[in-house]
Amino acid sequence: MNPDEEIAKKVEIYEGLAKENPNIDIGLLAMNALITQKQNTVSPKAKRWSYLISISLPPVGLLIALKYYSFSDERDAKNVANTCVILTVVSLLMFWFGAKLLFSSAGTTPAQIEQIKPSDIQQILQ
């Protein structure tokens, strides 16, 4: 359900209560509903760190998404998890294309790299 719809539904309930009992302060109840709604979201700092980790450490980004899918009861946790998955996939694709571009521009094939002997590397380093 949309957060705005939830607040509108709560306000309608509060209006019904105010009609029954004139001592009920509907403004105070509405403010409480707004404050409660804002508290039930993932903090901007946590979102920022989740997105940064999803981009820079792709496999860990999937674990963060799993955390938000399974263990978080915040209202926007699933949106954060979806974003982490998308950023992780984009990061992995960028890494894969970058590695492919790097190896293709070097003029060597994986078979040639496999033929390098450790002794050849030691001779070059000495």
Contacts in CASP RR format, 6 or more apart in sequence:
PFRMAT RR
TARGET T0000
AUTHOR 0000-0000-0000
METHOD contacts of the structure
MODEL  1
MNPDEEIAKKVEIYEGLAKENPNIDIGLLAMNALITQKQNTVSPKAKRWS
YLISISLPPVGLLIALKYYSFSDERDAKNVANTCVILTVVSLLMFWFGAK
LLFSSAGTTPAQIEQIKPSDIQQILQ
3 37 0 8 1.000
3 75 0 8 1.000
6 37 0 8 1.000
7 30 0 8 1.000
7 33 0 8 1.000
7 34 0 8 1.000
7 37 0 8 1.000
10 29 0 8 1.000
10 30 0 8 1.000
10 33 0 8 1.000
11 26 0 8 1.000
11 30 0 8 1.000
11 33 0 8 1.000
14 24 0 8 1.000
14 26 0 8 1.000
14 27 0 8 1.000
14 29 0 8 1.000
14 30 0 8 1.000
14 33 0 8 1.000
15 26 0 8 1.000
17 24 0 8 1.000
17 26 0 8 1.000
17 29 0 8 1.000
18 24 0 8 1.000
18 26 0 8 1.000
37 75 0 8 1.000
40 73 0 8 1.000
40 74 0 8 1.000
40 75 0 8 1.000
41 74 0 8 1.000
41 75 0 8 1.000
41 76 0 8 1.000
42 68 0 8 1.000
42 72 0 8 1.000
42 74 0 8 1.000
42 76 0 8 1.000
42 77 0 8 1.000
42 80 0 8 1.000
46 80 0 8 1.000
47 80 0 8 1.000
50 61 0 8 1.000
50 64 0 8 1.000
50 68 0 8 1.000
50 80 0 8 1.000
50 83 0 8 1.000
50 84 0 8 1.000
51 83 0 8 1.000
51 84 0 8 1.000
51 87 0 8 1.000
53 60 0 8 1.000
53 61 0 8 1.000
53 64 0 8 1.000
54 60 0 8 1.000
54 61 0 8 1.000
54 64 0 8 1.000
54 65 0 8 1.000
54 83 0 8 1.000
54 84 0 8 1.000
54 85 0 8 1.000
54 87 0 8 1.000
54 88 0 8 1.000
54 91 0 8 1.000
55 87 0 8 1.000
55 88 0 8 1.000
55 90 0 8 1.000
55 91 0 8 1.000
56 91 0 8 1.000
58 88 0 8 1.000
58 91 0 8 1.000
58 92 0 8 1.000
58 95 0 8 1.000
59 88 0 8 1.000
61 84 0 8 1.000
61 85 0 8 1.000
61 87 0 8 1.000
61 88 0 8 1.000
62 84 0 8 1.000
62 85 0 8 1.000
62 88 0 8 1.000
64 81 0 8 1.000
64 84 0 8 1.000
65 81 0 8 1.000
65 82 0 8 1.000
65 84 0 8 1.000
65 85 0 8 1.000
65 88 0 8 1.000
66 81 0 8 1.000
67 81 0 8 1.000
68 74 0 8 1.000
68 77 0 8 1.000
68 78 0 8 1.000
68 80 0 8 1.000
68 81 0 8 1.000
68 84 0 8 1.000
69 77 0 8 1.000
69 78 0 8 1.000
69 81 0 8 1.000
72 81 0 8 1.000
74 80 0 8 1.000
103 110 0 8 1.000
END
